[in-house]
């Protein structure tokens, strides 16, 4: 991402950190910077714009305190989201999404086993059967159940996953570390239905309550399908925002 959205005018009496801060806020409000977007590092900004590191650090610190951006140790600074809908068109891990929303994520693994891929899950996107890992998880935001998630990953392609505890490790981060596989494209469908017994139990909601469902087929940079997931969210706490263009 370039720095074209940043305007610095040294002839103005406005402090440089304030000009940098204002440029980033304006870019967020205009949609030039979207929720989940990674910001340049302090070093990059300082070098490219001939600013001192303390100036950039002061601007970023102010943006963090105002709730516009979030800093993740070892990963960088990101535009903070307002709600889950802001991130529906992003391919992020649960931990990334939750942190970008300003909350604390935790995960409980219910099932992690080698199995075959059901035909209704494959849904014509890939052959059913074969050897797949099935990972069933319950996810919490600030201690409250927020997502019930079922995930399938091809076991023959990623055999080393069986050694990992995905209550403590991110699936995407592990795939990146072990196999250099990154999500590049996700085909997603979203619908509403009434919660059956298992979903209601996992989300701690009354049975037959409305839930939002999302099914994702995730592909790597070579357009190879490497993950299928089905997520259930409490219907009264979920909103998805989408931008639709005519061109």
Steps between C-alpha positions, in 0.01 A plus 500: 500500500634845409503807717296723266233557763752678726545873463786672681553875454798633694399860430194464725513577874325165571735245667620228264365217717157666491508527121591132474229402747238710316596354161452144625167582668375665181610199291308269736187714482517513118555126471849533356611301804260221593454301822770234522741683269859496622665839537860571402757441773637795692832448325343502152303816565795678656727411207254567218366828641825624656344505845660411829401175671364689808263697272358182345484326839307793649249496212447123524467521878227761467317289239511200735362701792218635281406148387586542132783249486625197693858390559581128508833398646722355229247567221459877471221757504156445346187703436254408773154368414170619646313171465533155346333619181796728430717187472263273306693559177839445666678167540627520857546264790250509786763650729579775249131581449426511871804710587414744219159538663670582829412180688672197652475172301510146640433164333386160626569196280211251507619255235818458299516179300575350161185417305349507150350811344117480490339555161277778636811688617688453171188621315663449160800722579726199540471119518343367819657216699879487523690578819424832665555645843175601670544778756199599711539806721307724734624857505460768763528877500572644844388168645163491321428231233500674163567242226445129453732389222556182300808486277632244249862504375658238265709266719718366220619852419554615860582188707698688767189684622407202714781595740353840583256625763268743325369635825839669528609527135342681205426265211601760241821592685590131529438434131714800419782391731507134396399510133522866391131483406304824515129565439464688172132463408188400692162415350242566770127455537296645786149404611274486805346195662361383834748356747481125553596344834880488447530854365277637777712323761828629354378861473310490832177614337144355508433219253330623180650847543606672179867452411711638219691236303803545277663234282844567354713329236852638539768480228875563500691718253501215245120469530520167683220442748654446843223573750124466528327649800147544630444760772195574715456839670227624738247669274431792734868599520612461141506735204677457165586803287580460130605745231354427155642667190351525152835476319 
